[in-house]
Amino acid sequence: MATFSGTDISCIRGGRLVFDGLGFSVSSGGAMLLTGPNGSGKSTLLRLMAGLIPPTGGDLCWDGVSVDEDPEDHRARLHYLAHAEAVKPPLTVAEDLAFWQALNGSDKPVAAAVDAMGLETQSALPGRYLSAGQRRRLALARLLVSEADLWLLDEPSVGLDTASLAKLRKAVSDHRAKGGMVVAATHVDLGLDGAETLSIDQFAVDPALLPAM
């Protein structure tokens, strides 16, 4: 069983100490929801977990070994879904997924990902013609053609209707059943069974307590 953890994490962005003393742990089959008001640092923490920005202090570890020991190996084990879907307008849904499949060196079938996210009708449709909800489902379908153990999801339910949200829950449940991990920033209840919650604002720093400059 693998474990992804952070100890005494702090992060400064734009000259502001976003959070300090933050700790977490999520293991194979687990899910953790990042909650807190806008600006509390949910997206920042996800980017930090993905290795896109470094922590100001503290350490991120995989099975007790700092991810700094092999950052490329860490990036290879995760799939980060940000706010922007990065859909390429000329590519069809199937072509987009085939591109991501090849990029990840995966043999997971594109057709299964299309079906899982209810994109059968749009499979041959170029990205430029997709609605916001369809673009989001395409971004989620990319998770299903990757081999990543760790899914980092930033507001994954944005733009999804009730039926599509159910598909997201099913995809997450299947991933966890195979030993995968999920960390998701959210403002809504995603309905993930047994998910832990990490409230980012409990690690916020009161500006009044910071030393004067």
CYANA upper distance limits for C-alpha pairs under 8 A (distance plus 0.5 A):
  1 MET  CA     27 SER  CA      7.35
  1 MET  CA     28 SER  CA      6.09
  1 MET  CA    179 GLY  CA      8.31
  2 ALA  CA     27 SER  CA      6.13
  2 ALA  CA     28 SER  CA      5.90
  2 ALA  CA     62 TRP  CA      7.71
  2 ALA  CA     63 ASP  CA      6.28
  3 THR  CA     25 SER  CA      7.33
  3 THR  CA     26 VAL  CA      6.25
  3 THR  CA     27 SER  CA      4.68
  3 THR  CA     28 SER  CA      6.94
  3 THR  CA     62 TRP  CA      6.27
  3 THR  CA     63 ASP  CA      5.53
  3 THR  CA     64 GLY  CA      8.20
  4 PHE  CA     25 SER  CA      6.27
  4 PHE  CA     26 VAL  CA      5.92
  4 PHE  CA     27 SER  CA      6.69
  4 PHE  CA     60 LEU  CA      8.04
  4 PHE  CA     61 CYS  CA      6.35
  4 PHE  CA     62 TRP  CA      5.17
  4 PHE  CA     63 ASP  CA      6.88
  5 SER  CA     23 GLY  CA      7.87
  5 SER  CA     24 PHE  CA      5.93
  5 SER  CA     25 SER  CA      4.68
  5 SER  CA     26 VAL  CA      6.86
  5 SER  CA     60 LEU  CA      6.31
  5 SER  CA     61 CYS  CA      5.79
  5 SER  CA     62 TRP  CA      7.02
  5 SER  CA     63 ASP  CA      8.44
  5 SER  CA     64 GLY  CA      8.30
  6 GLY  CA     22 LEU  CA      7.90
  6 GLY  CA     23 GLY  CA      5.55
  6 GLY  CA     24 PHE  CA      5.72
  6 GLY  CA     25 SER  CA      7.00
  6 GLY  CA     58 GLY  CA      7.86
  6 GLY  CA     59 ASP  CA      6.21
  6 GLY  CA     60 LEU  CA      4.93
  6 GLY  CA     61 CYS  CA      6.72
  7 THR  CA     21 GLY  CA      7.94
  7 THR  CA     22 LEU  CA      7.05
  7 THR  CA     23 GLY  CA      5.16
  7 THR  CA     24 PHE  CA      7.40
  7 THR  CA     58 GLY  CA      6.09
  7 THR  CA     59 ASP  CA      6.01
  7 THR  CA     60 LEU  CA      7.16
  8 ASP  CA     20 ASP  CA      7.45
  8 ASP  CA     21 GLY  CA      4.60
  8 ASP  CA     22 LEU  CA      5.53
  8 ASP  CA     23 GLY  CA      6.03
  8 ASP  CA     57 GLY  CA      7.56
  8 ASP  CA     58 GLY  CA      5.22
  8 ASP  CA     59 ASP  CA      7.52
  9 ILE  CA     19 PHE  CA      8.22
  9 ILE  CA     20 ASP  CA      6.42
  9 ILE  CA     21 GLY  CA      5.72
  9 ILE  CA     22 LEU  CA      5.22
  9 ILE  CA     23 GLY  CA      6.80
  9 ILE  CA     55 PRO  CA      6.97
  9 ILE  CA     56 THR  CA      7.90
  9 ILE  CA     57 GLY  CA      5.95
  9 ILE  CA     58 GLY  CA      4.76
  9 ILE  CA     59 ASP  CA      6.81
  9 ILE  CA     60 LEU  CA      8.41
 10 SER  CA     17 LEU  CA      7.99
 10 SER  CA     18 VAL  CA      7.96
 10 SER  CA     19 PHE  CA      5.89
 10 SER  CA     20 ASP  CA      4.55
 10 SER  CA     21 GLY  CA      6.38
 10 SER  CA     22 LEU  CA      7.02
 10 SER  CA     55 PRO  CA      6.44
 10 SER  CA     56 THR  CA      5.86
 10 SER  CA     57 GLY  CA      5.45
 10 SER  CA     58 GLY  CA      6.89
 11 CYS  CA     17 LEU  CA      6.43
 11 CYS  CA     18 VAL  CA      6.22
 11 CYS  CA     19 PHE  CA      6.33
 11 CYS  CA     20 ASP  CA      7.19
 11 CYS  CA     54 PRO  CA      8.40
 11 CYS  CA     55 PRO  CA      5.64
 11 CYS  CA     56 THR  CA      5.21
 11 CYS  CA     57 GLY  CA      7.30
 12 ILE  CA     16 ARG  CA      5.74
 12 ILE  CA     17 LEU  CA      4.80
 12 ILE  CA     18 VAL  CA      6.15
 12 ILE  CA     19 PHE  CA      8.13
 12 ILE  CA     55 PRO  CA      8.33
 12 ILE  CA     56 THR  CA      6.70
 13 ARG  CA     17 LEU  CA      7.04
 13 ARG  CA     18 VAL  CA      7.11
 17 LEU  CA    205 VAL  CA      7.40
 18 VAL  CA     40 SER  CA      7.43
 18 VAL  CA     41 GLY  CA      6.63
 18 VAL  CA    204 ALA  CA      6.73
 18 VAL  CA    205 VAL  CA      7.56
 19 PHE  CA     40 SER  CA      8.43
 19 PHE  CA     41 GLY  CA      7.66
 19 PHE  CA    200 ILE  CA      8.07
 19 PHE  CA    201 ASP  CA      8.25
 19 PHE  CA    203 PHE  CA      5.64
 19 PHE  CA    204 ALA  CA      5.09
 19 PHE  CA    205 VAL  CA      6.59
 20 ASP  CA    203 PHE  CA      6.07
 20 ASP  CA    204 ALA  CA      7.02
 20 ASP  CA    205 VAL  CA      7.26
 21 GLY  CA     58 GLY  CA      8.38
 21 GLY  CA    203 PHE  CA      6.93
 22 LEU  CA    203 PHE  CA      6.41
 24 PHE  CA    198 LEU  CA      8.16
 26 VAL  CA     30 GLY  CA      6.30
 26 VAL  CA     31 ALA  CA      7.27
 26 VAL  CA     32 MET  CA      7.37
 26 VAL  CA    181 MET  CA      7.59
 27 SER  CA    181 MET  CA      7.06
 28 SER  CA    176 ARG  CA      7.68
 28 SER  CA    179 GLY  CA      5.19
 28 SER  CA    180 GLY  CA      5.90
 28 SER  CA    181 MET  CA      5.95
 29 GLY  CA    175 HIS  CA      8.18
 29 GLY  CA    176 ARG  CA      4.68
 29 GLY  CA    177 ALA  CA      6.52
 29 GLY  CA    178 LYS  CA      7.55
 29 GLY  CA    179 GLY  CA      4.91
 29 GLY  CA    180 GLY  CA      5.65
 29 GLY  CA    181 MET  CA      5.91
 30 GLY  CA    176 ARG  CA      6.93
 30 GLY  CA    179 GLY  CA      8.44
 30 GLY  CA    180 GLY  CA      7.77
 30 GLY  CA    181 MET  CA      5.68
 30 GLY  CA    182 VAL  CA      7.03
 30 GLY  CA    194 GLY  CA      8.31
 30 GLY  CA    195 ALA  CA      7.30
 31 ALA  CA    176 ARG  CA      8.28
 31 ALA  CA    181 MET  CA      6.34
 31 ALA  CA    182 VAL  CA      5.14
 31 ALA  CA    183 VAL  CA      6.24
 31 ALA  CA    184 ALA  CA      8.35
 31 ALA  CA    192 LEU  CA      8.11
 31 ALA  CA    194 GLY  CA      7.90
 31 ALA  CA    195 ALA  CA      5.26
 31 ALA  CA    196 GLU  CA      6.77
 32 MET  CA    182 VAL  CA      6.86
 32 MET  CA    183 VAL  CA      5.30
 32 MET  CA    184 ALA  CA      6.91
 32 MET  CA    195 ALA  CA      5.84
 32 MET  CA    196 GLU  CA      5.16
 32 MET  CA    197 THR  CA      6.05
 32 MET  CA    198 LEU  CA      7.37
 33 LEU  CA    183 VAL  CA      6.37
 33 LEU  CA    184 ALA  CA      5.46
 33 LEU  CA    185 ALA  CA      6.27
 33 LEU  CA    186 THR  CA      7.23
 33 LEU  CA    195 ALA  CA      7.21
 33 LEU  CA    196 GLU  CA      6.63
 33 LEU  CA    197 THR  CA      5.22
 33 LEU  CA    198 LEU  CA      6.53
 34 LEU  CA     42 LYS  CA      6.62
 34 LEU  CA    183 VAL  CA      7.73
 34 LEU  CA    184 ALA  CA      6.40
 34 LEU  CA    185 ALA  CA      4.92
 34 LEU  CA    186 THR  CA      6.74
 34 LEU  CA    197 THR  CA      6.59
 34 LEU  CA    198 LEU  CA      5.50
 34 LEU  CA    199 SER  CA      6.46
 34 LEU  CA    200 ILE  CA      7.12
 35 THR  CA     42 LYS  CA      7.42
 35 THR  CA    185 ALA  CA      6.66
 35 THR  CA    186 THR  CA      6.41
 35 THR  CA    187 HIS  CA      6.91
 35 THR  CA    197 THR  CA      7.51
 35 THR  CA    198 LEU  CA      6.68
 35 THR  CA    199 SER  CA      5.30
 35 THR  CA    200 ILE  CA      6.56
 35 THR  CA    201 ASP  CA      8.47
 36 GLY  CA     40 SER  CA      6.42
 36 GLY  CA     41 GLY  CA      8.50
 36 GLY  CA     42 LYS  CA      7.68
 36 GLY  CA    187 HIS  CA      7.97
 36 GLY  CA    199 SER  CA      6.11
 36 GLY  CA    200 ILE  CA      6.03
 36 GLY  CA    201 ASP  CA      6.11
 37 PRO  CA    187 HIS  CA      8.47
 37 PRO  CA    201 ASP  CA      7.94
 40 SER  CA    200 ILE  CA      6.75
 40 SER  CA    201 ASP  CA      6.18
 40 SER  CA    204 ALA  CA      7.69
 41 GLY  CA     45 LEU  CA      6.51
 41 GLY  CA    200 ILE  CA      7.16
 41 GLY  CA    201 ASP  CA      8.41
 42 LYS  CA     46 LEU  CA      6.91
 42 LYS  CA    185 ALA  CA      6.37
 42 LYS  CA    200 ILE  CA      7.11
 43 SER  CA     47 ARG  CA      6.74
 43 SER  CA    154 ASP  CA      6.94
 43 SER  CA    185 ALA  CA      7.44
 44 THR  CA     48 LEU  CA      6.63
 45 LEU  CA     49 MET  CA      6.59
 46 LEU  CA     50 ALA  CA      6.66
 46 LEU  CA    152 LEU  CA      6.93
 46 LEU  CA    153 LEU  CA      8.20
 46 LEU  CA    154 ASP  CA      7.83
 46 LEU  CA    183 VAL  CA      8.48
 46 LEU  CA    185 ALA  CA      8.23
 47 ARG  CA     51 GLY  CA      6.85
 47 ARG  CA     52 LEU  CA      5.79
 47 ARG  CA     53 ILE  CA      6.64
 48 LEU  CA     52 LEU  CA      6.27
 48 LEU  CA     53 ILE  CA      5.45
 48 LEU  CA     54 PRO  CA      6.40
 48 LEU  CA     55 PRO  CA      6.95
 49 MET  CA     60 LEU  CA      7.97
 49 MET  CA    152 LEU  CA      8.47
 50 ALA  CA     75 ARG  CA      7.13
 50 ALA  CA     78 LEU  CA      7.68
 50 ALA  CA     80 TYR  CA      7.12
 50 ALA  CA    152 LEU  CA      7.92
 51 GLY  CA     71 PRO  CA      7.73
 51 GLY  CA     74 HIS  CA      8.38
 51 GLY  CA     75 ARG  CA      7.46
 55 PRO  CA     59 ASP  CA      7.95
 59 ASP  CA     66 SER  CA      7.07
 60 LEU  CA     66 SER  CA      6.15
 60 LEU  CA     67 VAL  CA      6.45
 60 LEU  CA     68 ASP  CA      8.38
 61 CYS  CA     65 VAL  CA      5.45
 61 CYS  CA     66 SER  CA      4.66
 61 CYS  CA     67 VAL  CA      5.76
 62 TRP  CA     66 SER  CA      6.87
 62 TRP  CA     67 VAL  CA      6.74
 65 VAL  CA     69 GLU  CA      7.82
 66 SER  CA     70 ASP  CA      8.50
 67 VAL  CA     71 PRO  CA      6.08
 67 VAL  CA     74 HIS  CA      6.58
 70 ASP  CA     74 HIS  CA      7.02
 71 PRO  CA     75 ARG  CA      6.74
 72 GLU  CA     76 ALA  CA      6.72
 73 ASP  CA     77 ARG  CA      7.06
 74 HIS  CA     78 LEU  CA      7.36
 75 ARG  CA     79 HIS  CA      8.28
 76 ALA  CA    148 ALA  CA      7.47
 77 ARG  CA    147 GLU  CA      7.98
 77 ARG  CA    148 ALA  CA      5.26
 77 ARG  CA    149 ASP  CA      5.95
 77 ARG  CA    150 LEU  CA      6.70
 78 LEU  CA    148 ALA  CA      5.24
 78 LEU  CA    149 ASP  CA      6.40
 78 LEU  CA    150 LEU  CA      4.99
 78 LEU  CA    151 TRP  CA      6.29
 78 LEU  CA    152 LEU  CA      7.72
 79 HIS  CA    143 LEU  CA      7.30
 79 HIS  CA    146 SER  CA      8.09
 79 HIS  CA    148 ALA  CA      6.28
 79 HIS  CA    149 ASP  CA      8.50
 79 HIS  CA    150 LEU  CA      6.84
 79 HIS  CA    151 TRP  CA      5.58
 79 HIS  CA    152 LEU  CA      6.64
 80 TYR  CA    151 TRP  CA      6.67
 80 TYR  CA    152 LEU  CA      5.19
 80 TYR  CA    153 LEU  CA      6.61
 81 LEU  CA     85 GLU  CA      8.12
 81 LEU  CA    139 ALA  CA      7.84
 81 LEU  CA    140 LEU  CA      8.22
 81 LEU  CA    151 TRP  CA      8.24
 81 LEU  CA    152 LEU  CA      6.59
 81 LEU  CA    153 LEU  CA      5.35
 81 LEU  CA    154 ASP  CA      6.48
 81 LEU  CA    156 PRO  CA      8.11
 82 ALA  CA    153 LEU  CA      7.02
 82 ALA  CA    154 ASP  CA      5.63
 82 ALA  CA    155 GLU  CA      8.30
 83 HIS  CA    154 ASP  CA      6.60
 83 HIS  CA    155 GLU  CA      7.43
 83 HIS  CA    156 PRO  CA      8.46
 85 GLU  CA    135 ARG  CA      7.06
 85 GLU  CA    136 ARG  CA      6.82
 85 GLU  CA    138 LEU  CA      8.48
 85 GLU  CA    139 ALA  CA      6.05
 86 ALA  CA    139 ALA  CA      8.39
 87 VAL  CA     96 ASP  CA      8.12
 87 VAL  CA    127 GLY  CA      6.56
 87 VAL  CA    135 ARG  CA      7.39
 87 VAL  CA    139 ALA  CA      8.14
 88 LYS  CA     96 ASP  CA      7.85
 88 LYS  CA    127 GLY  CA      6.46
 88 LYS  CA    128 ARG  CA      8.01
 89 PRO  CA    126 PRO  CA      6.56
 89 PRO  CA    127 GLY  CA      4.82
 89 PRO  CA    128 ARG  CA      4.74
 89 PRO  CA    129 TYR  CA      8.30
 90 PRO  CA    126 PRO  CA      5.94
 90 PRO  CA    127 GLY  CA      6.64
 90 PRO  CA    128 ARG  CA      7.17
 91 LEU  CA     95 GLU  CA      6.12
 91 LEU  CA     96 ASP  CA      6.19
 91 LEU  CA    125 LEU  CA      8.49
 91 LEU  CA    126 PRO  CA      5.60
 91 LEU  CA    127 GLY  CA      6.32
 92 THR  CA     96 ASP  CA      6.50
 92 THR  CA    123 SER  CA      7.01
 92 THR  CA    124 ALA  CA      5.73
 92 THR  CA    125 LEU  CA      5.41
 92 THR  CA    126 PRO  CA      4.37
 92 THR  CA    127 GLY  CA      6.16
 93 VAL  CA     97 LEU  CA      6.82
 93 VAL  CA    119 LEU  CA      8.43
 93 VAL  CA    122 GLN  CA      7.11
 93 VAL  CA    123 SER  CA      5.36
 93 VAL  CA    124 ALA  CA      6.61
 93 VAL  CA    125 LEU  CA      6.64
 93 VAL  CA    126 PRO  CA      6.90
 93 VAL  CA    127 GLY  CA      6.95
 93 VAL  CA    138 LEU  CA      7.40
 94 ALA  CA     98 ALA  CA      6.59
 94 ALA  CA    110 VAL  CA      7.29
 94 ALA  CA    111 ALA  CA      8.25
 94 ALA  CA    114 VAL  CA      8.02
 94 ALA  CA    123 SER  CA      5.74
 94 ALA  CA    124 ALA  CA      6.89
 95 GLU  CA     99 PHE  CA      6.61
 96 ASP  CA    100 TRP  CA      6.98
 97 LEU  CA    101 GLN  CA      6.48
 97 LEU  CA    110 VAL  CA      6.68
 97 LEU  CA    138 LEU  CA      8.40
 97 LEU  CA    141 ALA  CA      7.95
 97 LEU  CA    142 ARG  CA      6.48
 97 LEU  CA    145 VAL  CA      7.58
 98 ALA  CA    102 ALA  CA      6.69
 98 ALA  CA    110 VAL  CA      6.85
 99 PHE  CA    103 LEU  CA      6.63
100 TRP  CA    104 ASN  CA      6.61
100 TRP  CA    142 ARG  CA      7.04
100 TRP  CA    145 VAL  CA      7.57
100 TRP  CA    146 SER  CA      7.88
101 GLN  CA    105 GLY  CA      6.69
101 GLN  CA    106 SER  CA      5.74
101 GLN  CA    107 ASP  CA      7.53
101 GLN  CA    108 LYS  CA      7.77
101 GLN  CA    110 VAL  CA      8.08
101 GLN  CA    142 ARG  CA      8.16
101 GLN  CA    145 VAL  CA      5.72
101 GLN  CA    146 SER  CA      6.58
102 ALA  CA    106 SER  CA      6.70
104 ASN  CA    145 VAL  CA      8.40
104 ASN  CA    146 SER  CA      6.16
104 ASN  CA    147 GLU  CA      7.37
105 GLY  CA    146 SER  CA      8.24
105 GLY  CA    147 GLU  CA      8.40
106 SER  CA    145 VAL  CA      6.94
106 SER  CA    146 SER  CA      6.27
106 SER  CA    147 GLU  CA      6.54
107 ASP  CA    145 VAL  CA      7.97
108 LYS  CA    112 ALA  CA      8.47
108 LYS  CA    144 LEU  CA      7.81
108 LYS  CA    145 VAL  CA      5.60
108 LYS  CA    146 SER  CA      7.63
108 LYS  CA    147 GLU  CA      8.50
109 PRO  CA    113 ALA  CA      7.28
109 PRO  CA    145 VAL  CA      7.16
110 VAL  CA    114 VAL  CA      6.76
110 VAL  CA    145 VAL  CA      6.95
111 ALA  CA    115 ASP  CA      6.69
112 ALA  CA    116 ALA  CA      6.54
113 ALA  CA    117 MET  CA      6.84
113 ALA  CA    141 ALA  CA      5.82
113 ALA  CA    142 ARG  CA      7.99
113 ALA  CA    144 LEU  CA      6.04
113 ALA  CA    145 VAL  CA      7.14
114 VAL  CA    118 GLY  CA      6.67
114 VAL  CA    119 LEU  CA      5.54
114 VAL  CA    120 GLU  CA      6.35
114 VAL  CA    123 SER  CA      7.50
114 VAL  CA    138 LEU  CA      8.45
114 VAL  CA    141 ALA  CA      7.09
115 ASP  CA    119 LEU  CA      6.55
115 ASP  CA    120 GLU  CA      6.35
116 ALA  CA    141 ALA  CA      7.99
116 ALA  CA    167 LYS  CA      7.21
116 ALA  CA    171 ALA  CA      8.00
117 MET  CA    137 ARG  CA      6.40
117 MET  CA    138 LEU  CA      7.89
117 MET  CA    140 LEU  CA      8.03
117 MET  CA    141 ALA  CA      6.60
117 MET  CA    164 SER  CA      7.59
117 MET  CA    167 LYS  CA      6.57
117 MET  CA    168 LEU  CA      8.10
118 GLY  CA    137 ARG  CA      8.45
118 GLY  CA    164 SER  CA      8.20
118 GLY  CA    167 LYS  CA      8.49
119 LEU  CA    123 SER  CA      6.43
119 LEU  CA    134 GLN  CA      7.98
119 LEU  CA    137 ARG  CA      8.14
119 LEU  CA    138 LEU  CA      8.11
122 GLN  CA    130 LEU  CA      8.33
125 LEU  CA    129 TYR  CA      7.31
125 LEU  CA    130 LEU  CA      8.02
126 PRO  CA    130 LEU  CA      7.81
127 GLY  CA    135 ARG  CA      7.96
130 LEU  CA    134 GLN  CA      6.08
130 LEU  CA    135 ARG  CA      6.36
131 SER  CA    135 ARG  CA      6.61
132 ALA  CA    136 ARG  CA      6.79
132 ALA  CA    159 GLY  CA      6.74
133 GLY  CA    137 ARG  CA      6.78
133 GLY  CA    158 VAL  CA      8.48
133 GLY  CA    159 GLY  CA      5.25
133 GLY  CA    160 LEU  CA      5.93
133 GLY  CA    161 ASP  CA      8.13
134 GLN  CA    138 LEU  CA      6.63
135 ARG  CA    139 ALA  CA      6.80
136 ARG  CA    140 LEU  CA      6.79
136 ARG  CA    156 PRO  CA      8.35
136 ARG  CA    158 VAL  CA      8.12
136 ARG  CA    159 GLY  CA      7.20
136 ARG  CA    160 LEU  CA      7.82
137 ARG  CA    141 ALA  CA      6.53
137 ARG  CA    160 LEU  CA      8.21
137 ARG  CA    164 SER  CA      8.02
138 LEU  CA    142 ARG  CA      7.03
139 ALA  CA    143 LEU  CA      7.88
140 LEU  CA    144 LEU  CA      7.88
140 LEU  CA    156 PRO  CA      8.27
140 LEU  CA    168 LEU  CA      8.10
141 ALA  CA    145 VAL  CA      7.51
142 ARG  CA    146 SER  CA      7.07
143 LEU  CA    148 ALA  CA      8.25
143 LEU  CA    151 TRP  CA      8.15
144 LEU  CA    171 ALA  CA      8.27
148 ALA  CA    180 GLY  CA      8.43
149 ASP  CA    179 GLY  CA      8.07
149 ASP  CA    180 GLY  CA      5.31
149 ASP  CA    181 MET  CA      6.65
150 LEU  CA    180 GLY  CA      6.57
150 LEU  CA    181 MET  CA      5.33
150 LEU  CA    182 VAL  CA      6.34
150 LEU  CA    183 VAL  CA      8.23
151 TRP  CA    180 GLY  CA      8.31
151 TRP  CA    181 MET  CA      6.69
151 TRP  CA    182 VAL  CA      5.24
151 TRP  CA    183 VAL  CA      6.73
151 TRP  CA    184 ALA  CA      8.47
152 LEU  CA    182 VAL  CA      6.62
152 LEU  CA    183 VAL  CA      5.51
152 LEU  CA    184 ALA  CA      6.39
153 LEU  CA    182 VAL  CA      8.05
153 LEU  CA    183 VAL  CA      6.72
153 LEU  CA    184 ALA  CA      5.02
153 LEU  CA    185 ALA  CA      6.81
154 ASP  CA    184 ALA  CA      6.30
154 ASP  CA    185 ALA  CA      5.45
154 ASP  CA    186 THR  CA      7.45
155 GLU  CA    184 ALA  CA      7.31
155 GLU  CA    185 ALA  CA      5.85
155 GLU  CA    186 THR  CA      5.37
155 GLU  CA    187 HIS  CA      7.86
156 PRO  CA    184 ALA  CA      7.86
156 PRO  CA    185 ALA  CA      8.33
156 PRO  CA    186 THR  CA      7.96
157 SER  CA    165 LEU  CA      6.88
157 SER  CA    168 LEU  CA      8.39
157 SER  CA    186 THR  CA      8.37
157 SER  CA    190 LEU  CA      8.04
160 LEU  CA    164 SER  CA      5.93
160 LEU  CA    165 LEU  CA      6.29
161 ASP  CA    165 LEU  CA      6.59
162 THR  CA    166 ALA  CA      6.87
163 ALA  CA    167 LYS  CA      7.07
164 SER  CA    168 LEU  CA      6.85
165 LEU  CA    169 ARG  CA      6.80
165 LEU  CA    190 LEU  CA      8.38
166 ALA  CA    170 LYS  CA      6.74
167 LYS  CA    171 ALA  CA      6.68
168 LEU  CA    172 VAL  CA      6.69
169 ARG  CA    173 SER  CA      6.51
169 ARG  CA    190 LEU  CA      7.79
169 ARG  CA    191 GLY  CA      7.63
169 ARG  CA    192 LEU  CA      7.09
170 LYS  CA    174 ASP  CA      6.60
171 ALA  CA    175 HIS  CA      6.67
172 VAL  CA    176 ARG  CA      6.67
172 VAL  CA    182 VAL  CA      7.88
172 VAL  CA    192 LEU  CA      8.40
173 SER  CA    177 ALA  CA      6.61
173 SER  CA    192 LEU  CA      8.06
174 ASP  CA    178 LYS  CA      6.99
175 HIS  CA    179 GLY  CA      7.21
175 HIS  CA    180 GLY  CA      5.64
175 HIS  CA    181 MET  CA      7.89
176 ARG  CA    180 GLY  CA      4.99
176 ARG  CA    181 MET  CA      6.43
176 ARG  CA    182 VAL  CA      8.03
186 THR  CA    190 LEU  CA      8.24
199 SER  CA    203 PHE  CA      8.45
200 ILE  CA    204 ALA  CA      7.49
205 VAL  CA    209 LEU  CA      7.97
205 VAL  CA    210 LEU  CA      8.36
206 ASP  CA    210 LEU  CA      7.61
